[in-house]
Structures are given as C-alpha cells and as structure tokens.
Amino acid sequence: MESGWKCLIYTSSNSTRSVKWQQKPFQRYRKANGKRYFSRSAKNRELATLSEIDMLSQLYNRLKIDQIMREALAEVTAQPTTSLSLILLDIDLFKDYNDCYGHLVGDQVIRKVAELLMKSAWGNDYIGRWGGEEFIIICKQTNAHDASIIAERLSQTIETTPFETVNKVTCSFGVFQYRTSDGADSLLKRTDEALYLSKRSWSKLRYFKNL
C-alpha cells in the first residue's frame, strides 16, 4: 500500500490528522483538473443530445420518439381524463424530387419541412423524423379535433411556403387519438392507416381522424 493512502487506516490518535492529510492532494488535483471535469461533463451531455437527434432534419430520431411515446402512453394510462393524439405526415411525391433533382435537393426539402414543423410546434408537441420523408408528431393533452387543427395549419404552412428548386411542396396527414385499448403499435397502426387514406386522395382530403 502506498504511503499516501495510509490515512484509510483509522486510529484514535491520528484519524483527524490523516483525513486532512488525504484531502490536500485531492483538492490540489481537483483544482488542477476542474476544467477537464467540466469539459467531460459537457461533452457527455452533448453526446447524449446527439444520440437523440436525426442529423439531417435536426428533429428527434426514432429511438427518442419511441421513448417519448412510451412515456406519453404511461401518462395517459395513469390519467384517463387527459388526451393523446398522433400525427403522421408524409411529403407528397418525394421520390420525384429525388429522381428529377437529385438526393441533395431531396435532403433540402426534408430540412425545410422539418424547419417549418419546428417553427409551428405547440408546447405539447414532440416532433420527430419517423423515417425517409415521413415525420411524426406526438401531441400530449390534445384531442383529435385539436390535433386535426394542428395538421391543417401545418398543411397550409408547408403548401404556401416557397421551396428552393422545387418551388412547392405538399404533405399528407394522418391523425388519430389514443383509445383506452391502444398500445404504441395499435396507435401507430391506426394513424398510419389514416395517412395511407390521405395519400390516396391527397388532392381532395388533407387528413383523416379516428377512422
């Protein structure tokens, strides 16, 4: 055992003196390396944040959205009087943008749509990129009627915003409200079915709710 750690052996005569003697080198080390500790802590927080974000859209990634979904379902299950709704939206004709203009332009469209979603978010909205050109919005404390208003507002915002190169972009929306029997899979399935119906008739109807 090194002499510097003999203070761990306590005796009635030297315990106080030994503890103080041990603290001095630690205090010196902490002062000398304080910035390193802070930097490492900040770096860990940064890495934790990066692990939750989709790099292209700067929205929550699917892993983080899954976590938020579990938490939201737990909350609405514990408090049945609250509401929970889900919005799925898909960029119309996105494959044509990639085919006609290239994937870099396709990426620009995704980033622009994501930016518009973030600017239009409400306090209870959690927005993520679900995959490809599809996005998801978890609307806590929001019923189907209010979620439909959100979807309509987002649809109009995206449709009336000029996009570089492609000029105009539209999105289709599926809206569904949580039901007592729903788990994450069933809620997502119903919302995805609503989105599918919206995609089939996107020129006439912008969204469906609680089908």
NORZINOR-V105246 format. One record per backbone hydrogen bond with DSSP energy under -1.0 kcal/mol. CO is the residue of the C=O (numbers start at 1). NH is the residue of the N-H. Records with the same first field share a line. If there is no record, write none. Layout:
CO: NH, NH
//
This chain:
2: 5
3: 6
5: 8
6: 9
11: 15
14: 18
15: 19
16: 20
17: 21
18: 22
19: 23
20: 24
22: 26
23: 27
24: 28
25: 29
26: 30
27: 31
28: 32
29: 33
33: 37
34: 38
35: 39
36: 40
37: 41
38: 42
39: 43
40: 44
41: 45
42: 46
43: 47
44: 48
45: 49
46: 50
47: 51
49: 52
52: 61
54: 58
59: 54
60: 129
61: 65
62: 66
63: 67
64: 68
65: 69
66: 70
67: 71
68: 72
69: 73
70: 74
71: 75
72: 76
73: 77
74: 78
75: 79
79: 82
83: 141
84: 178
85: 139
86: 176
87: 137
88: 174
89: 135
90: 172
91: 94
93: 97
94: 98
95: 99
96: 100
97: 101
98: 102
102: 106
103: 107
104: 108
105: 109
106: 110
107: 111
108: 112
109: 113
110: 114
111: 115
112: 116
113: 117
114: 118
115: 119
116: 120
122: 125
124: 140
126: 138
127: 60
128: 136
131: 134
133: 91
134: 130, 131
135: 89
136: 128
137: 87
138: 126
139: 85
143: 147
144: 148
145: 149
146: 150
147: 151
148: 152
149: 153
150: 154
151: 155
152: 156
153: 157
154: 158
155: 159
156: 160
163: 167
164: 166
166: 168
167: 163
170: 92
172: 90
174: 88
176: 86
179: 182
183: 187
184: 188
185: 189
186: 190
187: 191
188: 192
189: 193
190: 194
191: 195
192: 196
193: 197
194: 198
195: 199
196: 200
197: 201
201: 204, 205
206: 173
208: 175
//
